[in-house]
Amino acid sequence: MELFPHDSKFDFMRLRWVSLGVAAVLMFIALGAMAFNGFNYALDFTGGTVTELKFAKPVQVEEVRQRLVAGGYEGVEVRTFGSGSDIVVRLPLREASEKQVTGTDVQLAAQTADNRATLLRSDFVGPQIGEELAINGALAALFVVIGFFGYVMVRFEWKFAAAAIVATLHDTIICAGWFALSGHEFDLAVLAGILSVMGYSINDTIVVFDRVRENFRTLHKLSPVEVLNRSVNQTLSRTIITSFVALLTVLALYFYGGQSLRGMAESQIIGIIVGTLSSIFVACPLLLWFGATKEDLIVRTKEDPELDRRP
């Protein structure tokens, strides 16, 4: 199945400076949002108590929240997960001089006489653990970037690796910047979604770069601009169909996966859309900007000294 003919002739490279300019503006807006707004960190990073309750009958989230606020639990967050009778209650960390809230305390304050709640799980996250999770999350993202760079460097060469990493970082920064700009809660599920976006983005870019490498080696008479245009056009149907199917999956997760998974699904929705566009409008223009040519993909050997003298 192909949405576009294999030999379509959309001139994507003609818009390369426009697309790179728009990509740069969006990335700087995202960086500005992260610098000035910051993230609305969840209790996974700030510390606090997380309690899961199962009520005998479905409940309204707002009613449960009002009962907890009336019981003296300020800053409480109440969400559903799974069915309408399953509730997650998050309470921020209290001062050291105050007694920390237990799951039983939350259970007693949230339930009513005609709708009892069962305590499924209660976890306390201290401030030190939250800080460690934030550091480990940043290290995980750094490890992924280094691994991607090394992989693309070995498979292609440094210009391709640099273009792939810049395109992937562009997608990741915009995805993270959305949460800083919107103020939506940033928890471990969102971090997992962003890391998966990095994997999706690099995979999409490598598919296009594989076709670029193949065309560079076979279409000797074409200029780099023509080769890149043809490569993007040849992979266009695959890129859009793959992205559409992946988007359907995360949309189902967003609408039917419950509140606890909504942040991860939201990050993946944004990442798939931005990653698809960047593999078409950003990755290959970056290759041109870095001056990639077919000579970069020629394997140099001792028996071919003429290649070694090329500039």
N, C-alpha and C positions, 0 to 999 in steps of 0.2 A: 504493500500500500504506500502510495506517495501523494502527499498534498501538493507538492510542486514537482514539475518535471526535473529529471536528473540533469538536464542540460539547460536549466533556467539561467537567465542572464541578468539578475538583479545586480546593479552596480553599488555594492555596499562600500567599497573602498573610496568611492567618490565622496562619501559622507564621513570619511574617517576623522577629519579634524572636528567636525560638528559632534560626532558621537563621542570622541575622546574628551572634548570640552564639556559636554553634558555629564559624562561619567565623572570627570574631575570635580565639577560643581556639586554633584550629588554626594560625592565622597567627602568633600570639605564641609558640606552642611551636616553630614553625619558625624564627622569628627568634632565640629563645633557643638553639636547637641550633646555629645558625650563629655566634652570638656566643661561646658557651662551648665547643662542640666543634670548630668550624671545619670545613674541608673536608679530605678526604684527597686532596690534589692529586696528579695524575699527573705524569709526567716532562715532559709538555707545558708545565707551569707551573713545575716545580721544577728542570728541567734534568737531563741524563743522556744515556744512549745507548740508542737503539732499533734493534734488529736483527731482520730477518725472515729465517728459514731455511726451506728446503724439504728434508725428509728423503726418502730413497729409499723408506722404508716408514713407515707410521703409527707414531707414538710416544706414550708416556704423558707428559703434562705434568709430573707429579710426578717422574718419573725424570729428565727433562731438568733440572728445577730442582735436584735433588739432585746431579747431576753438576757443575752450575755452582757450587753452594755448596761442594762438595768442591774445586773448582778455585780457591777463594778469592774468589768473587764474592758478597759479602754483599748482602742486600736485593734480590735479583734477583726479577723478576716474569716468569712464563712463561705465555703464553696461546696458544690455537689461533686460527686464522682460516681460514675456508674449510674445507678438508679436514683430516683428522687428522694429516696429514704436514706441514702448514704451521704454523709456530711464530713467535710474536713474543716476543722477549726484551727486557725493559726493565731497565736498570741505573741506579741513582741516580748523581748527580754525585759524583765523587771530589774530595778536597782538591786545592788548586792544586799542592801539592808532589808529588802522586802522578801517575803516568802514567795518562792516560785510556784506557779500554778501546776497542778497535777491533772492528769486525764480525768480522774474521778471528780475533781472540782468542776471541770468543764461539763462533764456528763450531767451532774446534778443541776447545774445552772441552765443547761440547754433543754432538758426534757420537760415535759408537762405530765400532769396526772393521767391524762388520757392518751398520751403518746410517749411511752418510755423509750429510752435510748440504751443501746448496748455499746460498751466501750470496746472497740476493735483494736486500737493501737494508740499509744501515746509516746512521743519522743521529745526529749529536751535537747536542743542544740545550743551549746554554750558559745560565748563570743570567740573563744580561741579556735573552736572547731570551725565556726563560720569563716574566720580569717584564713584558716588552712584550706578550706574548700575554694575560696576565691583565688588563693595563690596557685593551688593545684590546677584550677580551671585555666588560668593564664598560661601555666607551664604546658598544659595539654595542647592548647592552641599553638604555642610556639613550636612544640615538638611536631605537630602536624605540618606546619609551614616548612620546617627544615626537612622533614621527610619527603614532602611533595617536591621541594626544590631539588633534592638529591635524585629522586626518581626521574623527574623530567630531564635533568642534566645528563643522566646516564643514557636515557632512552633517545634523547634528541641532542641538544647542545645548549650552551649557556643562554643564547638569545631566546630560544624557545622556553627555557626554564624561567628566565626573568619575566617574559611576557605572561606565562601561565600563572606565576606567583602573584604578579601585580593584579591580574584579572581576578584571581581568587580572593586576594585581600580586598579588592574593590567590592566584591559581592559580600564578603563577611562584614566589612565596616558599615556598609549601607544597611545590612540586616540588623546589626547591633545598634546602629544609630537610630533605627526606627523605634526601638524600645526606649532609648534615651529621649527621643523627641516626643513620643506619645505618652511616656510615663507609665506604660504597662509594666506589670511586675516582672522582674528578672530573677528567675530561679534556676535550679540545676537542670530542670527540663528544658528551659530556653537555651541554656548553655549547650546541652546535648543536641538540640535542634540546630544551633549555629555551627557546631562541629560537623554535623551531618551535611549542612549546606556547603561547607568547605570541600567535603568529599564529592558531592554532586557537581559542584562547579568545576573542580579540576578534571573530573571524568569527562564532562561535556567538552571542555577545552581540548583535552587530549585527543578526543575523537576527531575534532576539526584539524588539529595539528598532524594527526596521522595522515589525513588526506592531503594536507599541505606538503608533507614530506614526500608522499607518493607522487604528487603532481610535479614537484620540483625536479624529481629524478626522471620523469618521463616527458614532460612538456618543456623541452630545452629552449624552444624558440620564443616562449612567452615571457613577458616581463614579470617581476615579482607581484606587481599589482594585479595583473591578469590571473596569475596562478592563485593568489589568495582569493580573488573574487570567485574563480571557478570552484575552489575548494569549499568555500562557505555555501555556495549554491548547491553543490553536490551532496552536502550533509544537512541541508536545510530541513528537508522532510523528516529525517531521522531525529534531528534536534527537537523540532516542534512536537512530533508525536510522542517522543519519550517524555518531554516536559509535561505534556497534557495528561498523560497517564499517571505520572507521578503526582501531578497537581490534584487529580481526582482523588487519589489516595489520602493526601493530607487534608483535603477539604472534608472528606468523610470523618477523619480524625478530629478536625476542628469543630464540626457541628455535632458529632455524636460521641466523641471520646470523653466528654465530661470536662469540668473546669480544670482538673489537675493536669490534663494533657493539652489544654488549649494554647498555652504559651509556646510549647514546643511546636505544635502544628502551625501557629502563626508565624514563627520564625522560619519554618520550612516553606510555607507559602510564599513569603517574601523572597526567600533565597532562591527558590525555583524560578520565579519570574525574573528576578534580577540576573541570576546565573545564566538563564537562557539568552537574555538580551546581550549579556557581556560576551558570551561565546560567539555571537554573531557580529556585534558592533564594537567590541573592545579588544578581544584577544588578538585577532589578525591585524587590526590597525596598529597595535603595539609592536607586532613583529616588524611591520614596515618602519615604524619609528626607530626600532633598534637596528634597522638595516639588514634584516635577514635576507639571504640569497641562497641559491642552490649550492654555491661553493661551501656554505657552512655545513652541509649534510654529506659532502664527499668525504669518504674515508681516505685519509692520507696514508700512504705506505712508503717504505724506503725505495721501492722499485719505481716510484713515480716522483722523481725529484722536481719535475716541472711544477707540480702543484705546490711544493714547498716554497717556490720562489714567487708565487702569486701574492699580491698585496692583500 
